[in-house]
Amino acid sequence: MTDADLRLFDGHNDTLLDLHIDETGTGRSFFERGEAGHLDLPRAHEANLGAGLFAVFVPNEDYEYERRETDEGYEMDLPPAVDHERAKSFTYDALARLHRIAAESDGAVRVVGEYADLEACLVPDDGDERAGTAAGDGPGPLAAVPHLEGAEAVAPDLSNLDFLYAAGVRSVGPVWSRPNAFGHGVRSEYPGTPDTGPGLTAAGRDLVRACNDRGILVDLAHATAAGFDDVADLSEDPLVVSHAGVHDICPVSRNLTDRQLDAVADSGGLVGVTFATGHLRPDGENDPEDPTPISTLVDHVEYVADRVGVEHVALGSDFDGATVIDSVGDATGLPDVIRELRDRRFGDEAVRAIARDNWLRVIRETWE
C-alpha cells in the first residue's frame, strides 16, 4: 500500500460551524473547492481524507475574547456559560445541516454511527485490512461522525441524550473552555498547566456513565486536570483527547502533561495531535506570519509515540477551528504530514496507525 492509497482519519474539525454561520464561513459550500476555511469535499478528496469527527460547537453570543499579555506569555478568562435552550436549538440545526449535506452529496458524504459503516469508508470490502482505499473507482465516501464540542445541548437530566444519539452523535466532549452543567473547562494561558479549575459535576459524572452505556466516545479535549481525572476514574472506555499537544514541548494549559499521556495509554486510548499553531510551537505564539514547519507538529507525534507507544497517537487537526500551522495550510496539507512522519522515522505500520488505525481501534472498542 502506498501513501496515496491510505485514507486518513482526522479527529477534529469545526467545519460545521464555519458552514453554519455566514460571518465565519462567508456562506461557502461544502461541495465546492474554496479558498476560505480549511476543509471542503474537494479538498478532502485531494487529501484522501476518509473520515473525521465533525464537531458541533455553540459559540458565545456577544462575547469579546480578550487575550491579556503577561511577562511570560498570555492569559484569557473563561467565557460565560451558554443557555441550554439556545445551545440545543443551535445544535439541532447544525446536525440537521450535516444530514442535509450527506443527503445532497449523492453518497459522497455519509453520517456514520456504526463501526462497520466507518470501516467501509476507510478500507475496502475485500477483507484486506491493510489496503487503504474504499472499494470502487476514485475516492471513497467521506465519513462524518457527529461530535459535540461541549455538552451544552445535552439536558442536565440527560433526557435528550437518546435523541442526540438517534441524530448520529457518537462523540461528546463534556466541556469546552467554559463552565456548563457538566463541568468546568480549562482556561487558556501560556505558560500554564491544565490545573485551572474544578472537574465534573454530579451531572457530568452521570453523563460519562450514560455515554459508556450507549457507546458514545467521551472526549477530554478542553478538560481541566481535575475533569480529566474524574473521567479517567469513571469511564470504562479508552480515554480520548481528540485535539491537543504535548505540554512538555508547548506549555500551554490546553496541552497534556506526561501524567495525562500515561493515563491515556494505560486506558488503551489515544491523543489526536492538533495542528493549531499556538498549541504546537514551544514559544506558544499563534502568529500566522511566522512560519512553523511540519517538523514541529511531528515533534509532538514523536514525543507521544516515544513516551507511551505509537498505538496511542493519531491526528486531530482542528481544521476550521484554529490557526493551523502555515506549512499544512488546510486539508490538502495532510499528505505532507504523512511524508514528514515517514521522513522522521515512522514505517508503514506506524504511519497507518497514526493516520487511521488507532482511531479505528478506539472507536470500535467504544461503539461496539
N, C-alpha and C positions, 0 to 999 in steps of 0.2 A: 504493500500500500504506500502510495506517495502522499506527501502533504496536500497535494491538490485533491486527493480523494477523501481526506479526513474532514468530516463535517463536525463543526465545533459547537460546544455548549457554552453560553455566556450567562453567568449567574445573576446579572442585574442590569436592567436598563430602565430609564424613565421616559421612554418614547411616548407612552400613552399620555402622559401629562403634556408633553410637547404638542401632541396632536389635538388634545382636548381643549387647550387654552390658546386662543389665537395670539394673545400677546406674547407668549413664549414660543409658539411653534409657527407663527406667521401664516397660519392656515394651510400648511403644507400637506400633501397627500402622502400616505404611506406607500402608495403604489408607484409613485414617480420618483426617479432619482433627483435629489436636490442638493443644494449647497448648504442649506440650513440644517442644523442639528447633526446628529451622528449616525442615525440609523433609519433606513427605509428598506423596502423589499429589494429593489435593485442592488443596493449596496450590500445587503445581507447575502444575496446570491453571489455577488462578486467575491465576497469574503469566505464563501462556503459555510456560512453560519446556519446551523441546522436547528437550533433550539435555544431558548433562554427564558429566564424569569422576567416577565413583563410586569413592572411594578405599577400599582395604583397608589399615588401619594396625594394627600389632600393638603394644598398649601394654606398657610395662614392668610386671612384677609386683612388688607390694610396694615401690614406689619413691615417695618423697615429693619432689615438685618444690619446690625451695626457691628463692625469689627473694630475693636479698640487695640491700638498698638501698645505693647508693653516693652520693658527694657530688653527682653529676650525674644519676643515674638508678638503674639496677639491673644486676645480672648474675646468670646462672644457670649452674650446672655442666651438663655433658652427662650425661644418663642413661647407665647402662652398656649394653653390647651385650645383645641378647636371644638366647636359644638358637635355633639354626636349626630344630631339630626342632619345638620349640614354635611358632615362627613359621609353619612350614609347615602344621602342623595347624590353627592358628587361621585362616590364610589360606584353606586349602581349605574350611573350614567356612563362612567368610564369603562366599566365591564361590558355594558351594552355596546359601546363603541368597538371594543375589541372583538366581540362576537360579530358585529356588522362587518368589520374588516375581513374576518375569516369567511363570512358568508359571501362577500363580494369578490373574493380572491380566486374563485374557480379552483379551489383546492390547494392554492399556493401557500396559504396560511391556515394552520389548524390550532384551535384552542384545545389544549391537551390536558387531561386529568387522569389518564390511566397510563401505567408504566409501559404496557405493550405498545400503545399508540406513540408514546415518546420515543421508544427504541426504534420503532418503524420509521420515524423521521430521520434517525441518525445512522442506522445501519440497514443493510439490505435484508430482504426476506429469504435469503438463500442459506441461512444458518451460519454464515461466516461472520462471527462477531468482530473480527479484526478489520474487515473491509469497511470503509467509511461512507461510501455514497449510498443514497437511497436507491431502491430499485427503479429501473426505468431510465429514460434519457434525461439529461440535464439535471439541474439541482433538484433535490427532493423538497417536500413541503417544509416550511418554517414552523416549528412547533412553539407556540406561545403558551407558557404556563403562567396563569394569573397569580400575582403576588400582592399582598397588602403591605406597604411600607409604613408601618404604624397601624395599629388596630382600632383607630378611632371610629371606623364604620361598624365595628362589631359592638352589639349591645352589651353593656356591662353584665347583664344576666345571661349573655350568650344566646339569647332567644332567636337571633337571625343567623347564627353560625352555620346551621344546616342549609339555609337559603343561599348563603355565600358559597358554600361547598357545591351546591347544585349549580351555581353560576360558574363553576370552574375553579374557584380559589383552592389552590393546593399548597400555598406557602404564605405564612403570616409572620411578619415582624411585630412582636407585641408593642414596641415603641419605636418612634423616630426620636430625633433630638429635641424633645419637648415632653411635658407631662401629659398623661392621659389616665383613663380609668384603670389601666392595667399596669402602669409603672411609670418610671422616670427615665427619660433618655439622657444620653451623655452630652455634656456641654462641650462645645468646640473651643479648644485652646492649644496653643503651641508655645513653649513645650508644656506638656501636661500628661496626665495619666487617665485611664478610664474610670478612676475612682472619683467621680464628680457628683455623686448623689445617691439616693436610695434606689432599691431594686423593685421587684414586683410587688404589687398589692395582692390582697386576697383574691380579687377578681383576675389578676394576672396569673396567679398560680392555677386558678380554675381553667383559664384559657389554655395554658400549656397542657394540662391534663386532657382537655377536650380535643385539642389538636392531635395529641398522641392517639386518642381513641379513634379519631376519624382518618388518620393517615395524612395529616397536614404537616408539612415541614415547618419547624419553628426557626426563624432567622434571628440571629443575635447581633446583626449589624445595628449600630446606634444604641446598644445596651450599655448601661453603666457596668462597672466591675461587679457591683452588688447584684444587678439584674442578671448578668452573665452567670454568676454563681448560683442564683436562685433557679435558673433554668437547668443548669448542669446538675443540680441536686434533684430536680423533679423529673426531668424528661427521660423517657425510656428509649428515645430515638437518638441517632447520631447528632452531635452538635454541629450546626452550620452557621458560618458567618459569610453572608453572600458577597460582601464587598468591603474589604478593609486591607490595611497594610500591616507591616511589621513595626512595632513600637521601637525596637532596638535600632532600626535604621532611621525611622522618621518618628520622633517622639511627640506626635500629635495625639490628643486624647481619644480620638476615634480608632486608633490602631491597637493591635493586640500585643499584649505582653507575652513573654516566654511562658509564664504560668498558664495563660489562657490558651496559647498554642498547644501546650502539653495536654490540657483538658480536652480540647477538640480532638486531638489524636487518640487519647485514651477512650473516647466515646466511639471512635471509628468515623468521625466526621470530617469536615473539610473547611478550608478557608478559600474563598474566591478573592484573588488578589485584584484590588482596584486599579483602574488606570488614572485615577484622579491625581493631578499634579501635586497638590498640596499635601497629599497623604503618602506620596512616594519619595519626594525629594528630602534628603536629610536636613536641609535648611527650612523645610516647611513652606517654602514660597509657592505661590499659586499664579505666578506671572506668566501668561502665555507667550510673552515676548522673549522670555529667557529659555532657550531650548533645553529640553530634558530628553536624554537619549533613552531608547527602549531598554538599554542595559540596566538603567535604574529600576525599571519595572521588574526585570528578570532577577535583579538582586534580591527583591522581596520573595519571588518564587523560590529561588535557590536557598534562601535562608530557611524558609518553612520546610523545604524538602530535606535540607541537611539536619535540621533540628528534630523533626518528627516523622519524616518519611514522605516520599513523593506522592504516596497514596492519599495524602491529606491536604493537597494544594491544588487549586484549579483557577479558573478565570472568572472575575466578577467586575466587568468594566466600569459600570455606572455611566454608560452612554446616555446622553441627553439629560444627565443629572449632575454633571460635574465638569470642570475644566480638565479635559483629557490631555495627557501629555502630547505635545505637538508632533513628536516622532511617530505616534499612532494616528492622530488626527480624527479619524472616525472609524466606522466598522470596517472599511476597506483596509485598515492597517493591521487587522488581526493576522493575516498571513505573515506579516513582518515580525509579529510577536513569536509566532511558531518558528520562524527561521532563527530568531535570536536564541530561542530555547535550544535549538539544535547546535548553534554555534557555541553556546556556553559549555554544554557537556551532556545534555539530555538525549538519550537514544530513542528508538522507535516506541518502545513500550512506555517509557516515561512521558514522552510527548503525548501519546494517546491518552494516558491517564490524566494529565493536566488539562488537555484540550477537550476531553469528553467523558472518559470512562469513570473518573472519580465522581462526577456529578451523577452519572447513571447509577452507579453503585449506591450512593447515599439516597437518591430518590427511590430506588427500588426497595431498599431496606425500610424506608419511611412510609411509602404509599401502600406497600403490599402486606 
